Amino acid sequence: MSAADENLDVSEGLASIGEAARRSGVPKDTLRIWERRYGFPAPLRDAAGDRAYPSDQVEKLRLIRILIDQGRRPSKLVTRSLAALQAEFQVGAAERSAPEAWVIEALDLLRAHDVEGLRARLVATLHERGLRPFVIDNVAALSAAVGEAWIAGELAVFEEHLFTELIARVLRGALAGVGRGGDARPRILLTTLPGEPHALGLLMAECLMTLSGGACFSLGVETPPHDVAQASAAHRIDVVALSFSAMYGPAAARRDLKTLRDVLPPEVEIWAGGACPGLRGQPIAGVRTVPDLEAIEALVAGWRR
C-alpha cells in the first residue's frame, strides 16, 4: 500500500483504508475480502488509485462489526442499509439489561478523559474482588459496554484504544504479582494467528490460566504457525492457546487451526477460544474449543488429570 493510501486527506469526508480500519474496528485484510466477496464496502479511488472510504461506509462498517460480535453473520449484514443496521442495534441495546453502576462509573471516567481516576477505580475493584472475578465479571462487562458506546458514537476511537491499553496495563500488573513455580504445568503458549490483531481476550485468558496454576508464555498477536511450532519446541510447551474474535472468518479459523495442528507434535494440545463462529459446531480434529472464560480452570485441571 502506498503512502498516499495511508495519508489521504480525510477532511473531505474520505478515509484511507488504514483510517477506515481504525475507525471501524474491521481489519484491512477483512475490508478487502468483503469488497471482493460481497461488493461492500465499495470505496472510491483517489488520484493515485488508492481506496478512499466515504464516512457513511465507515459508519456502516462500525455497526457491522458490533453486530458480528453479537453473533450475526457478515453476509446477512452487508446488504442492509445503514438505517436498518442502526435500528437493529438500537433494538438490541434496548433488550439488553442496564449496565451495573460500576460500569457506568467507569464509562463516565473514560468519557471525561480521567485516565488516572479510571486506573485507580479499576485497581480498587481488582483488589476488592480478586483477579478471577475481576476478569470474568468486571472486565468482560466493561469491555462489552465500551464496544457498544463506541459503535453508538458515544466514544471516539482513541478513547476505545485508551481503555484497552489501560485494562491491559492493570491486568499485566496483577499478573506480575501472581506467584508461579518454575515447574508449573501445563506450560501454555498464548498467541493469535495472522489476521487476528485483538489481544485483550488473550490477556484475560492468560490471567485465568496463570491463576489455575499454568505456566504461561505469551507471544503477542499474529504469530505464523511455523513460528508457533518453533517457540513450542524451545519452551517445551504442553498447550498452545489461541484467541479468535468474531471478525476472524469461520472457514479461515478452521483452516488455520488445521494447519497449526499439522506442524505441532501430537502431544501438544491446542485450545481455541473466542467469539469466532468457526469454533462452534463440528469439532476440529486435535483442537479443544474453549466455550468461555469460566471454562479455563476446568481445562487446566483436566490437563493435569
C-alpha positions in Angstrom: 0.0 0.0 0.0 1.4 3.4 -0.9 1.9 6.4 1.4 -1.0 8.1 -0.3 -3.3 5.3 0.9 -2.3 5.9 4.5 -2.2 9.8 4.3 -5.3 10.5 2.3 -6.8 13.8 3.3 -9.9 12.9 5.3 -11.1 16.5 5.6 -13.2 15.8 2.5 -15.1 13.1 4.3 -13.0 10.3 2.9 -10.8 7.8 4.8 -7.8 5.8 3.7 -8.1 2.0 4.2 -5.9 2.4 7.3 -8.1 5.0 8.8 -11.3 3.1 7.9 -9.9 0.0 9.6 -9.0 2.0 12.7 -12.4 3.8 12.9 -14.5 0.7 12.2 -12.5 -1.9 14.0 -12.6 -4.1 10.9 -9.0 -5.2 9.8 -7.7 -4.0 6.5 -7.5 -7.6 5.1 -11.1 -8.2 6.0 -12.2 -5.0 4.3 -10.6 -6.2 1.0 -12.1 -9.7 1.4 -15.6 -8.3 1.9 -15.2 -5.9 -1.0 -14.4 -8.9 -3.3 -16.9 -11.3 -1.8 -19.9 -9.1 -1.0 -19.4 -5.9 -3.0 -19.3 -3.9 0.2 -17.6 -1.7 1.2 -17.4 0.0 -2.2 -14.5 2.5 -1.8 -13.8 5.3 -4.2 -10.4 5.8 -5.6 -8.1 8.8 -5.2 -5.8 10.2 -7.8 -3.2 7.6 -7.1 -5.8 4.8 -7.4 -5.8 4.0 -3.7 -9.0 3.2 -1.8 -11.0 6.1 -0.2 -13.9 5.3 2.0 -16.9 7.7 2.5 -17.9 8.4 6.1 -21.3 6.6 5.7 -19.5 3.4 4.7 -17.2 3.6 7.7 -20.2 4.1 9.9 -21.9 1.1 8.4 -18.7 -1.0 8.9 -18.7 0.1 12.6 -22.2 -1.2 13.1 -21.5 -4.4 11.2 -18.5 -5.1 13.4 -20.5 -4.8 16.7 -23.4 -6.9 15.3 -20.9 -9.6 14.3 -19.6 -9.5 17.8 -23.2 -10.3 18.9 -23.4 -13.3 16.7 -24.7 -12.0 13.4 -23.1 -13.1 10.1 -21.4 -10.5 7.8 -23.1 -11.9 4.7 -26.5 -11.1 6.3 -25.5 -7.6 7.3 -23.6 -6.0 4.3 -26.7 -5.9 2.1 -28.7 -3.9 4.7 -28.9 -0.2 4.7 -27.2 2.0 7.3 -30.6 3.0 8.8 -31.7 -0.7 9.1 -28.4 -1.6 10.9 -28.8 1.4 13.2 -32.4 0.3 14.1 -31.2 -3.3 14.7 -28.5 -2.1 17.0 -30.9 0.1 19.0 -33.4 -2.8 19.4 -30.6 -5.0 20.7 -29.4 -2.3 23.1 -32.9 -1.9 24.5 -33.3 -5.6 25.0 -30.0 -5.9 27.0 -30.1 -5.3 30.7 -29.0 -2.0 32.0 -25.3 -1.8 32.9 -24.3 -2.0 36.5 -23.4 1.1 38.4 -19.7 0.2 38.4 -19.7 0.0 34.6 -21.5 3.4 34.3 -19.0 5.0 36.6 -16.0 3.6 34.7 -17.5 4.8 31.4 -18.1 8.2 32.8 -14.4 8.4 33.8 -13.4 7.3 30.3 -15.6 9.9 28.7 -14.2 12.6 31.0 -10.6 11.5 30.0 -9.8 11.0 33.6 -7.2 8.3 33.0 -5.8 8.3 36.5 -9.2 8.2 38.0 -10.2 5.3 35.8 -7.0 3.4 36.5 -7.5 3.9 40.3 -11.1 2.6 40.0 -10.0 -0.4 38.1 -7.2 -1.2 40.6 -9.5 -0.7 43.6 -12.1 -3.1 42.1 -9.4 -5.6 41.3 -8.2 -5.6 44.9 -11.7 -5.7 46.3 -12.8 -8.7 44.2 -9.7 -10.6 43.3 -8.2 -11.2 39.8 -10.5 -14.1 38.7 -13.9 -12.4 39.3 -12.5 -9.1 38.1 -11.6 -10.7 34.8 -14.7 -12.7 34.3 -17.3 -10.2 35.6 -15.9 -6.7 35.6 -13.5 -6.6 32.6 -15.9 -8.6 30.4 -18.9 -6.4 31.2 -16.9 -3.2 30.8 -15.4 -4.3 27.5 -18.9 -5.0 26.1 -20.2 -1.6 27.3 -17.2 0.2 25.8 -17.8 -1.6 22.5 -21.5 -0.6 22.5 -20.8 3.0 23.4 -18.2 3.2 20.7 -20.5 1.9 18.0 -23.2 4.2 19.2 -20.9 7.1 18.6 -20.6 7.9 22.3 -16.9 7.2 22.4 -14.2 8.1 20.0 -11.7 5.6 18.5 -8.9 6.9 20.6 -11.0 6.5 23.8 -11.6 2.8 23.0 -7.9 2.3 22.4 -7.1 4.1 25.6 -9.4 1.8 27.5 -7.9 -1.3 26.0 -4.3 -0.2 26.9 -5.4 0.8 30.4 -7.0 -2.5 31.1 -4.0 -4.4 29.7 -1.7 -2.4 32.0 -3.8 -3.2 35.0 -4.0 -6.9 34.1 -0.3 -7.2 33.4 0.4 -5.5 36.8 -1.8 -8.1 38.5 -0.2 -11.0 36.7 3.2 -9.8 37.9 2.1 -10.4 41.5 0.9 -14.0 40.9 3.4 -16.5 42.3 4.4 -19.2 39.8 6.7 -22.1 40.5 9.4 -22.9 38.0 8.0 -26.4 37.5 4.4 -25.3 37.0 2.4 -27.3 34.5 0.9 -27.2 31.9 3.3 -24.9 30.1 1.0 -22.8 27.9 1.9 -20.7 24.9 -0.6 -17.9 24.1 -0.9 -16.1 20.8 -3.1 -15.3 17.9 -2.6 -16.3 14.2 -2.0 -13.8 11.4 -5.2 -11.8 10.7 -6.2 -11.7 14.4 -4.9 -8.4 15.9 -7.1 -8.4 19.1 -5.1 -9.1 22.2 -7.3 -8.3 25.2 -9.2 -11.6 25.2 -5.8 -13.4 25.1 -4.6 -11.5 28.1 -7.7 -12.2 30.1 -7.3 -15.9 29.3 -3.6 -15.7 30.4 -4.7 -14.3 33.8 -7.1 -17.2 34.4 -4.7 -19.8 33.2 -2.0 -18.5 35.5 -4.3 -18.4 38.5 -5.2 -22.0 37.7 -1.5 -23.0 38.1 -0.4 -23.0 34.4 3.0 -21.5 33.3 2.1 -19.0 30.6 4.3 -17.7 27.7 2.8 -15.0 25.5 4.0 -14.3 22.0 1.6 -11.5 21.5 -0.6 -11.4 18.4 -0.4 -12.6 14.7 2.3 -15.3 15.0 2.6 -17.6 11.9 2.0 -21.3 12.6 5.6 -22.4 12.0 6.9 -19.8 14.4 4.4 -21.1 17.0 5.8 -24.6 16.4 9.4 -23.3 16.9 8.5 -21.5 20.1 6.6 -24.5 21.4 9.7 -26.7 21.0 12.0 -24.1 22.5 9.9 -23.7 25.6 8.8 -27.3 26.0 5.1 -26.3 25.6 2.2 -28.6 26.6 -0.6 -26.4 25.3 -0.9 -23.7 22.6 -3.8 -21.4 23.5 -5.3 -19.2 20.7 -7.9 -16.5 20.6 -10.2 -15.8 17.6 -12.5 -12.8 17.6 -15.8 -12.6 15.8 -14.1 -10.8 12.9 -12.0 -13.9 12.1 -13.6 -15.7 9.2 -15.1 -19.1 10.3 -13.7 -21.0 7.4 -10.3 -19.4 7.8 -10.3 -20.2 11.5 -10.9 -23.9 10.9 -8.3 -24.0 8.1 -5.6 -22.2 10.1 -6.2 -24.4 13.1 -5.7 -27.5 11.0 -2.5 -26.0 9.6 -1.2 -25.4 13.1 -2.3 -28.9 14.2 -0.2 -30.3 11.3 3.0 -28.5 12.3 2.8 -29.2 16.1 3.7 -32.5 17.7 0.6 -34.6 18.6 1.4 -34.4 22.3 1.0 -30.6 22.3 -2.7 -29.7 22.8 -4.4 -26.8 21.0 -7.0 -24.8 22.9 -9.0 -22.2 20.9 -11.5 -19.7 22.3 -13.3 -16.5 21.3 -16.4 -15.4 19.6 -15.5 -16.7 16.1 -18.4 -18.8 14.7 -15.9 -21.2 13.2 -15.2 -22.6 16.7 -18.8 -23.7 17.1 -20.5 -26.8 15.6 -18.5 -29.6 14.1 -15.4 -30.4 16.1 -11.9 -29.8 14.7 -9.6 -32.8 14.9 -7.0 -32.3 17.5 -8.3 -29.0 18.8 -10.2 -28.4 22.0 -12.5 -25.4 21.9 -13.0 -23.2 25.0 -16.6 -22.1 25.3 -16.0 -19.2 27.7 -13.6 -17.8 30.2 -15.2 -19.7 33.1 -14.2 -23.0 31.4 -10.5 -22.3 31.6 -10.0 -23.5 35.2 -11.6 -26.9 34.5 -9.5 -27.2 31.3 -6.2 -26.7 33.2 -7.3 -29.1 35.9 -8.4 -31.7 33.3 -5.0 -31.5 31.6 -3.3 -32.4 34.9 -5.6 -35.4 35.3 
